[in-house]
Amino acid sequence: MFEDEPQIAWTAMPYRALVVSADGTEIGSAESLLGDEREDIFHGIAVKSKWGLVEIPAARVKKITERGVVTDLGPDDLPRLQPYKEEKWFGIGWGGLFRKHPEWEKRSGS
């Protein structure tokens, strides 16, 4: 699916683009890009599917076009997709990243 369409940058992926498995089976619609636009680092996409809101890592995304997203996922992979969990990324001063989950309590001085 989408073989004849040109690939586009991850930052240009349309909102709610159709997301398909390797065999063209519809997985769902892309609800959010996961990445750092400033650093041009693509982490993956959050997809609304029949399994709920799930995350597809960038390594599993094979092509993004103006009409949709092709993954390398097979039928056995689909029910095992990880639920999407909103995360926030913070610089820690020396170029690394620290992942902060929203449910973690914010502590003063840390």
Short mmCIF file of the C-alpha atoms (twelve columns), coordinates in Angstrom:
data_MODEL
# 
_entry.id   MODEL 
# 
loop_
_atom_site.group_PDB 
_atom_site.id 
_atom_site.type_symbol 
_atom_site.label_atom_id 
_atom_site.label_alt_id 
_atom_site.label_comp_id 
_atom_site.label_asym_id 
_atom_site.label_seq_id 
_atom_site.Cartn_x 
_atom_site.Cartn_y 
_atom_site.Cartn_z 
_atom_site.pdbx_PDB_model_num 
ATOM 1   C CA . MET A 1   0.000  0.000   0.000  1 
ATOM 2   C CA . PHE A 2   1.203  3.528   -0.818 1 
ATOM 3   C CA . GLU A 3   4.001  2.017   -2.978 1 
ATOM 4   C CA . ASP A 4   3.657  4.622   -5.721 1 
ATOM 5   C CA . GLU A 5   3.560  7.587   -3.369 1 
ATOM 6   C CA . PRO A 6   6.685  9.559   -2.507 1 
ATOM 7   C CA . GLN A 7   8.005  9.350   1.021  1 
ATOM 8   C CA . ILE A 8   7.751  12.507  3.128  1 
ATOM 9   C CA . ALA A 9   9.512  13.658  6.298  1 
ATOM 10  C CA . TRP A 10  8.135  12.442  9.602  1 
ATOM 11  C CA . THR A 11  7.387  16.038  10.577 1 
ATOM 12  C CA . ALA A 12  5.062  16.345  7.559  1 
ATOM 13  C CA . MET A 13  2.942  13.297  8.415  1 
ATOM 14  C CA . PRO A 14  -0.732 14.250  8.198  1 
ATOM 15  C CA . TYR A 15  -2.825 14.161  11.365 1 
ATOM 16  C CA . ARG A 16  -4.957 11.014  11.541 1 
ATOM 17  C CA . ALA A 17  -3.141 9.427   8.602  1 
ATOM 18  C CA . LEU A 18  -4.095 5.821   7.913  1 
ATOM 19  C CA . VAL A 19  -1.566 3.391   9.448  1 
ATOM 20  C CA . VAL A 20  -1.207 -0.063  7.898  1 
ATOM 21  C CA . SER A 21  0.697  -3.269  8.635  1 
ATOM 22  C CA . ALA A 22  3.229  -4.822  6.253  1 
ATOM 23  C CA . ASP A 23  0.462  -6.679  4.394  1 
ATOM 24  C CA . GLY A 24  -1.727 -3.561  4.049  1 
ATOM 25  C CA . THR A 25  -4.119 -4.384  6.895  1 
ATOM 26  C CA . GLU A 26  -5.451 -1.229  8.538  1 
ATOM 27  C CA . ILE A 27  -4.054 -0.752  12.047 1 
ATOM 28  C CA . GLY A 28  -5.673 2.591   12.811 1 
ATOM 29  C CA . SER A 29  -5.054 6.311   12.512 1 
ATOM 30  C CA . ALA A 30  -2.002 8.320   13.568 1 
ATOM 31  C CA . GLU A 31  -2.984 10.544  16.475 1 
ATOM 32  C CA . SER A 32  0.388  11.932  17.505 1 
ATOM 33  C CA . LEU A 33  3.994  12.116  16.404 1 
ATOM 34  C CA . LEU A 34  6.551  11.080  18.992 1 
ATOM 35  C CA . GLY A 35  9.864  12.834  18.631 1 
ATOM 36  C CA . ASP A 36  11.928 15.941  19.036 1 
ATOM 37  C CA . GLU A 37  11.332 18.271  16.108 1 
ATOM 38  C CA . ARG A 38  14.142 20.628  17.135 1 
ATOM 39  C CA . GLU A 39  16.701 17.815  17.128 1 
ATOM 40  C CA . ASP A 40  14.983 15.965  14.219 1 
ATOM 41  C CA . ILE A 41  14.710 12.750  16.215 1 
ATOM 42  C CA . PHE A 42  11.730 10.558  15.348 1 
ATOM 43  C CA . HIS A 43  10.675 8.169   18.137 1 
ATOM 44  C CA . GLY A 44  7.464  6.801   16.588 1 
ATOM 45  C CA . ILE A 45  3.736  7.437   16.401 1 
ATOM 46  C CA . ALA A 46  0.738  7.065   18.685 1 
ATOM 47  C CA . VAL A 47  -2.025 5.231   16.834 1 
ATOM 48  C CA . LYS A 48  -5.718 4.976   17.629 1 
ATOM 49  C CA . SER A 49  -6.554 1.324   16.991 1 
ATOM 50  C CA . LYS A 50  -9.047 -1.333  18.027 1 
ATOM 51  C CA . TRP A 51  -6.566 -2.166  20.814 1 
ATOM 52  C CA . GLY A 52  -6.791 1.400   22.140 1 
ATOM 53  C CA . LEU A 53  -4.152 4.101   21.795 1 
ATOM 54  C CA . VAL A 54  -0.912 2.255   21.040 1 
ATOM 55  C CA . GLU A 55  2.654  3.247   20.260 1 
ATOM 56  C CA . ILE A 56  4.523  2.163   17.150 1 
ATOM 57  C CA . PRO A 57  8.279  2.753   17.502 1 
ATOM 58  C CA . ALA A 58  10.122 4.558   14.703 1 
ATOM 59  C CA . ALA A 59  12.089 1.390   13.881 1 
ATOM 60  C CA . ARG A 60  8.808  -0.286  12.846 1 
ATOM 61  C CA . VAL A 61  7.724  2.605   10.558 1 
ATOM 62  C CA . LYS A 62  8.907  1.892   7.017  1 
ATOM 63  C CA . LYS A 63  7.335  4.702   4.986  1 
ATOM 64  C CA . ILE A 64  5.360  7.889   5.580  1 
ATOM 65  C CA . THR A 65  3.425  9.433   2.689  1 
ATOM 66  C CA . GLU A 66  0.812  12.156  2.358  1 
ATOM 67  C CA . ARG A 67  -1.896 9.464   2.496  1 
ATOM 68  C CA . GLY A 68  -0.619 7.122   5.153  1 
ATOM 69  C CA . VAL A 69  2.008  5.249   7.124  1 
ATOM 70  C CA . VAL A 70  3.374  1.787   6.300  1 
ATOM 71  C CA . THR A 71  4.836  -0.332  9.096  1 
ATOM 72  C CA . ASP A 72  6.667  -3.655  9.077  1 
ATOM 73  C CA . LEU A 73  4.228  -5.106  11.612 1 
ATOM 74  C CA . GLY A 74  2.736  -8.525  10.959 1 
ATOM 75  C CA . PRO A 75  -0.621 -9.886  12.160 1 
ATOM 76  C CA . ASP A 76  0.964  -11.437 15.262 1 
ATOM 77  C CA . ASP A 77  2.541  -8.105  16.257 1 
ATOM 78  C CA . LEU A 78  -0.661 -6.071  16.267 1 
ATOM 79  C CA . PRO A 79  -2.298 -7.323  19.498 1 
ATOM 80  C CA . ARG A 80  1.049  -6.965  21.289 1 
ATOM 81  C CA . LEU A 81  1.542  -3.253  20.576 1 
ATOM 82  C CA . GLN A 82  2.412  -1.310  23.700 1 
ATOM 83  C CA . PRO A 83  -0.220 1.108   25.022 1 
ATOM 84  C CA . TYR A 84  0.744  4.715   24.399 1 
ATOM 85  C CA . LYS A 85  1.765  6.489   27.572 1 
ATOM 86  C CA . GLU A 86  2.233  10.229  27.418 1 
ATOM 87  C CA . GLU A 87  5.742  11.209  28.350 1 
ATOM 88  C CA . LYS A 88  7.562  14.477  28.659 1 
ATOM 89  C CA . TRP A 89  11.199 14.949  27.768 1 
ATOM 90  C CA . PHE A 90  13.535 17.296  29.582 1 
ATOM 91  C CA . GLY A 91  17.122 18.277  28.833 1 
ATOM 92  C CA . ILE A 92  19.410 17.532  31.760 1 
ATOM 93  C CA . GLY A 93  22.170 19.991  30.966 1 
ATOM 94  C CA . TRP A 94  24.824 17.809  29.364 1 
ATOM 95  C CA . GLY A 95  23.007 16.854  26.181 1 
ATOM 96  C CA . GLY A 96  21.212 13.798  27.503 1 
ATOM 97  C CA . LEU A 97  17.486 13.336  27.935 1 
ATOM 98  C CA . PHE A 98  15.458 12.361  30.944 1 
ATOM 99  C CA . ARG A 99  12.063 10.774  30.497 1 
ATOM 100 C CA . LYS A 100 9.462  11.997  32.991 1 
ATOM 101 C CA . HIS A 101 6.171  10.223  33.353 1 
ATOM 102 C CA . PRO A 102 3.224  12.529  34.230 1 
ATOM 103 C CA . GLU A 103 2.233  10.341  37.187 1 
ATOM 104 C CA . TRP A 104 5.588  10.971  38.892 1 
ATOM 105 C CA . GLU A 105 5.237  13.566  41.565 1 
ATOM 106 C CA . LYS A 106 7.013  16.842  41.018 1 
ATOM 107 C CA . ARG A 107 9.435  17.490  43.846 1 
ATOM 108 C CA . SER A 108 10.935 20.830  44.629 1 
ATOM 109 C CA . GLY A 109 14.715 21.012  44.431 1 
ATOM 110 C CA . SER A 110 15.079 17.929  42.263 1 
# 
